[in-house]
Amino acid sequence: MLVRDKMSAPAQTIRPDTPFQDAVKLMREHNYRRLPVVNDKNELIGIVSERDLLHASPSPATSLSIWEMNYLLWKLKIEELMTRKVISVSPDTPIEEAAHLMVSRKIGGLPVVDDGNHVVGVITETDIFQVFTEMLGSGEHGLRLTLKVPSGSGTLAKLSRVIMDQGGYIVSVGSLDRESDTTRRVVVKVRGVAKDTLIGALEEIGDRVVDAREV
């Protein structure tokens, strides 16, 4: 799966000369948490987040009147608040690479740009969560198994064959990080087979069932 499959498009963007108040209104009305900033050619030149706008808001302890605050905020432009060094991805970036980038850089969303640096979409942590739930079959009923299996080639093929031999079929499967050089954990959801029957068959081939539950 690629970023283009899950990104929001077209992306809502703003210009660097957008007043602070207009950006705040846009975020509140549409529940945006970040807005890419583009120039007249729709090229990405920055990004402004909800946090940037909150930091720019006056403190409740300020001695300015409401009129003075509004006047100053209307004069404030996004180019004075935006982050200019923007981390972005292309539509053809694998979704797991975008997720790793967000986790490692501690950011909640990425502008998506084409080869000309034109903004074509936005991918957010919510989009990544949706992919995660889809991969693990969230919301679909079945028998959910967490297995400790041998690392190496043929493991998933052997697992699939055992499930099929017992009359079941796989709804979803996810592989977690290796626990060691010899084992890793796999989460699989299946239908069409009784729990006790499948557990016994899996343990016969050396797969250890860590957790099993009907969901």
Contacts in CASP RR format, 6 or more apart in sequence:
PFRMAT RR
TARGET T0000
AUTHOR 0000-0000-0000
METHOD contacts of the structure
MODEL  1
MLVRDKMSAPAQTIRPDTPFQDAVKLMREHNYRRLPVVNDKNELIGIVSE
RDLLHASPSPATSLSIWEMNYLLWKLKIEELMTRKVISVSPDTPIEEAAH
LMVSRKIGGLPVVDDGNHVVGVITETDIFQVFTEMLGSGEHGLRLTLKVP
SGSGTLAKLSRVIMDQGGYIVSVGSLDRESDTTRRVVVKVRGVAKDTLIG
ALEEIGDRVVDAREV
1 94 0 8 1.000
1 95 0 8 1.000
1 131 0 8 1.000
2 91 0 8 1.000
2 92 0 8 1.000
2 93 0 8 1.000
2 94 0 8 1.000
2 95 0 8 1.000
3 89 0 8 1.000
3 90 0 8 1.000
3 91 0 8 1.000
3 92 0 8 1.000
3 93 0 8 1.000
3 94 0 8 1.000
3 95 0 8 1.000
3 98 0 8 1.000
3 112 0 8 1.000
3 123 0 8 1.000
4 91 0 8 1.000
4 92 0 8 1.000
4 112 0 8 1.000
5 95 0 8 1.000
6 95 0 8 1.000
6 123 0 8 1.000
6 127 0 8 1.000
6 128 0 8 1.000
6 130 0 8 1.000
6 131 0 8 1.000
7 91 0 8 1.000
7 112 0 8 1.000
7 120 0 8 1.000
7 121 0 8 1.000
7 122 0 8 1.000
7 123 0 8 1.000
7 127 0 8 1.000
8 121 0 8 1.000
8 122 0 8 1.000
8 123 0 8 1.000
8 124 0 8 1.000
8 127 0 8 1.000
9 112 0 8 1.000
9 120 0 8 1.000
9 121 0 8 1.000
9 122 0 8 1.000
10 120 0 8 1.000
10 121 0 8 1.000
11 36 0 8 1.000
11 111 0 8 1.000
11 112 0 8 1.000
11 119 0 8 1.000
11 120 0 8 1.000
11 121 0 8 1.000
11 122 0 8 1.000
12 26 0 8 1.000
12 30 0 8 1.000
12 32 0 8 1.000
12 35 0 8 1.000
12 122 0 8 1.000
13 35 0 8 1.000
13 36 0 8 1.000
13 37 0 8 1.000
13 38 0 8 1.000
13 42 0 8 1.000
13 119 0 8 1.000
14 22 0 8 1.000
14 23 0 8 1.000
14 26 0 8 1.000
14 35 0 8 1.000
14 36 0 8 1.000
14 37 0 8 1.000
14 38 0 8 1.000
14 48 0 8 1.000
14 78 0 8 1.000
15 37 0 8 1.000
15 38 0 8 1.000
15 39 0 8 1.000
15 40 0 8 1.000
15 78 0 8 1.000
16 37 0 8 1.000
16 39 0 8 1.000
16 45 0 8 1.000
16 46 0 8 1.000
16 77 0 8 1.000
16 78 0 8 1.000
16 79 0 8 1.000
16 82 0 8 1.000
17 77 0 8 1.000
17 78 0 8 1.000
17 79 0 8 1.000
18 37 0 8 1.000
18 77 0 8 1.000
18 78 0 8 1.000
19 73 0 8 1.000
19 74 0 8 1.000
19 75 0 8 1.000
19 76 0 8 1.000
19 77 0 8 1.000
19 78 0 8 1.000
20 53 0 8 1.000
20 56 0 8 1.000
20 73 0 8 1.000
20 74 0 8 1.000
20 76 0 8 1.000
20 77 0 8 1.000
20 78 0 8 1.000
20 81 0 8 1.000
21 70 0 8 1.000
21 73 0 8 1.000
21 74 0 8 1.000
23 35 0 8 1.000
23 48 0 8 1.000
23 53 0 8 1.000
23 78 0 8 1.000
24 53 0 8 1.000
26 32 0 8 1.000
26 35 0 8 1.000
27 33 0 8 1.000
27 35 0 8 1.000
27 50 0 8 1.000
27 53 0 8 1.000
32 50 0 8 1.000
33 49 0 8 1.000
33 50 0 8 1.000
33 108 0 8 1.000
33 109 0 8 1.000
33 124 0 8 1.000
34 47 0 8 1.000
34 48 0 8 1.000
34 49 0 8 1.000
34 50 0 8 1.000
34 108 0 8 1.000
34 109 0 8 1.000
34 122 0 8 1.000
35 47 0 8 1.000
35 48 0 8 1.000
35 49 0 8 1.000
36 44 0 8 1.000
36 46 0 8 1.000
36 47 0 8 1.000
36 86 0 8 1.000
36 111 0 8 1.000
36 119 0 8 1.000
36 122 0 8 1.000
37 44 0 8 1.000
37 45 0 8 1.000
37 46 0 8 1.000
37 47 0 8 1.000
37 48 0 8 1.000
37 78 0 8 1.000
37 79 0 8 1.000
37 82 0 8 1.000
38 44 0 8 1.000
38 45 0 8 1.000
38 46 0 8 1.000
38 118 0 8 1.000
38 119 0 8 1.000
39 45 0 8 1.000
41 118 0 8 1.000
42 118 0 8 1.000
42 119 0 8 1.000
43 116 0 8 1.000
43 117 0 8 1.000
43 118 0 8 1.000
43 119 0 8 1.000
44 86 0 8 1.000
44 88 0 8 1.000
44 111 0 8 1.000
44 113 0 8 1.000
44 117 0 8 1.000
44 118 0 8 1.000
44 119 0 8 1.000
45 82 0 8 1.000
45 84 0 8 1.000
45 86 0 8 1.000
46 82 0 8 1.000
46 83 0 8 1.000
46 84 0 8 1.000
46 86 0 8 1.000
47 82 0 8 1.000
47 83 0 8 1.000
47 86 0 8 1.000
47 111 0 8 1.000
48 78 0 8 1.000
48 81 0 8 1.000
48 82 0 8 1.000
48 83 0 8 1.000
49 83 0 8 1.000
52 81 0 8 1.000
52 82 0 8 1.000
52 83 0 8 1.000
53 81 0 8 1.000
56 73 0 8 1.000
56 76 0 8 1.000
56 81 0 8 1.000
57 73 0 8 1.000
58 64 0 8 1.000
58 69 0 8 1.000
58 72 0 8 1.000
58 73 0 8 1.000
62 69 0 8 1.000
64 72 0 8 1.000
86 111 0 8 1.000
87 101 0 8 1.000
87 105 0 8 1.000
87 107 0 8 1.000
87 110 0 8 1.000
88 110 0 8 1.000
88 111 0 8 1.000
88 112 0 8 1.000
88 113 0 8 1.000
89 97 0 8 1.000
89 98 0 8 1.000
89 101 0 8 1.000
89 110 0 8 1.000
89 111 0 8 1.000
89 112 0 8 1.000
89 113 0 8 1.000
89 123 0 8 1.000
90 112 0 8 1.000
90 113 0 8 1.000
90 114 0 8 1.000
90 115 0 8 1.000
91 112 0 8 1.000
91 114 0 8 1.000
91 120 0 8 1.000
91 121 0 8 1.000
95 123 0 8 1.000
95 128 0 8 1.000
95 131 0 8 1.000
98 110 0 8 1.000
98 123 0 8 1.000
98 128 0 8 1.000
99 128 0 8 1.000
99 131 0 8 1.000
101 107 0 8 1.000
101 110 0 8 1.000
102 108 0 8 1.000
102 109 0 8 1.000
102 110 0 8 1.000
102 125 0 8 1.000
102 128 0 8 1.000
108 124 0 8 1.000
108 125 0 8 1.000
109 122 0 8 1.000
109 123 0 8 1.000
109 124 0 8 1.000
109 125 0 8 1.000
110 122 0 8 1.000
110 123 0 8 1.000
110 124 0 8 1.000
111 119 0 8 1.000
111 121 0 8 1.000
111 122 0 8 1.000
112 119 0 8 1.000
112 120 0 8 1.000
112 121 0 8 1.000
112 122 0 8 1.000
112 123 0 8 1.000
113 119 0 8 1.000
113 120 0 8 1.000
114 120 0 8 1.000
133 139 0 8 1.000
134 172 0 8 1.000
135 172 0 8 1.000
135 174 0 8 1.000
136 172 0 8 1.000
136 174 0 8 1.000
136 187 0 8 1.000
136 189 0 8 1.000
137 171 0 8 1.000
137 172 0 8 1.000
137 189 0 8 1.000
139 215 0 8 1.000
140 171 0 8 1.000
140 172 0 8 1.000
140 189 0 8 1.000
141 191 0 8 1.000
141 214 0 8 1.000
141 215 0 8 1.000
142 171 0 8 1.000
142 189 0 8 1.000
142 190 0 8 1.000
142 191 0 8 1.000
142 214 0 8 1.000
142 215 0 8 1.000
143 189 0 8 1.000
143 190 0 8 1.000
143 191 0 8 1.000
143 193 0 8 1.000
143 195 0 8 1.000
143 198 0 8 1.000
143 212 0 8 1.000
143 213 0 8 1.000
143 214 0 8 1.000
143 215 0 8 1.000
144 187 0 8 1.000
144 188 0 8 1.000
144 189 0 8 1.000
144 211 0 8 1.000
144 212 0 8 1.000
144 213 0 8 1.000
144 214 0 8 1.000
144 215 0 8 1.000
145 187 0 8 1.000
145 188 0 8 1.000
145 189 0 8 1.000
145 190 0 8 1.000
145 198 0 8 1.000
145 199 0 8 1.000
145 202 0 8 1.000
145 209 0 8 1.000
145 211 0 8 1.000
145 212 0 8 1.000
146 185 0 8 1.000
146 186 0 8 1.000
146 187 0 8 1.000
146 209 0 8 1.000
146 210 0 8 1.000
146 211 0 8 1.000
146 212 0 8 1.000
147 159 0 8 1.000
147 185 0 8 1.000
147 186 0 8 1.000
147 187 0 8 1.000
147 188 0 8 1.000
147 202 0 8 1.000
147 207 0 8 1.000
147 208 0 8 1.000
147 209 0 8 1.000
147 210 0 8 1.000
148 179 0 8 1.000
148 183 0 8 1.000
148 184 0 8 1.000
148 185 0 8 1.000
148 207 0 8 1.000
148 208 0 8 1.000
148 210 0 8 1.000
149 155 0 8 1.000
149 159 0 8 1.000
149 183 0 8 1.000
149 184 0 8 1.000
149 185 0 8 1.000
149 186 0 8 1.000
149 206 0 8 1.000
149 207 0 8 1.000
149 208 0 8 1.000
150 182 0 8 1.000
150 183 0 8 1.000
150 206 0 8 1.000
151 178 0 8 1.000
151 180 0 8 1.000
151 181 0 8 1.000
151 182 0 8 1.000
151 183 0 8 1.000
151 184 0 8 1.000
155 186 0 8 1.000
156 173 0 8 1.000
156 175 0 8 1.000
156 186 0 8 1.000
158 205 0 8 1.000
159 186 0 8 1.000
159 188 0 8 1.000
159 202 0 8 1.000
159 207 0 8 1.000
160 170 0 8 1.000
162 198 0 8 1.000
162 201 0 8 1.000
162 202 0 8 1.000
162 205 0 8 1.000
163 169 0 8 1.000
163 170 0 8 1.000
163 188 0 8 1.000
163 190 0 8 1.000
163 193 0 8 1.000
163 198 0 8 1.000
165 201 0 8 1.000
166 193 0 8 1.000
166 197 0 8 1.000
166 198 0 8 1.000
166 201 0 8 1.000
167 192 0 8 1.000
167 193 0 8 1.000
168 190 0 8 1.000
168 191 0 8 1.000
168 192 0 8 1.000
168 193 0 8 1.000
168 198 0 8 1.000
169 190 0 8 1.000
169 191 0 8 1.000
169 192 0 8 1.000
170 188 0 8 1.000
170 189 0 8 1.000
170 190 0 8 1.000
171 189 0 8 1.000
171 190 0 8 1.000
171 191 0 8 1.000
172 188 0 8 1.000
172 189 0 8 1.000
173 186 0 8 1.000
173 187 0 8 1.000
173 188 0 8 1.000
173 189 0 8 1.000
174 186 0 8 1.000
174 187 0 8 1.000
174 188 0 8 1.000
175 184 0 8 1.000
175 185 0 8 1.000
175 186 0 8 1.000
176 184 0 8 1.000
176 185 0 8 1.000
176 186 0 8 1.000
176 187 0 8 1.000
177 184 0 8 1.000
177 185 0 8 1.000
178 184 0 8 1.000
179 185 0 8 1.000
185 210 0 8 1.000
189 215 0 8 1.000
190 198 0 8 1.000
195 212 0 8 1.000
195 214 0 8 1.000
199 209 0 8 1.000
199 212 0 8 1.000
202 209 0 8 1.000
203 209 0 8 1.000
END
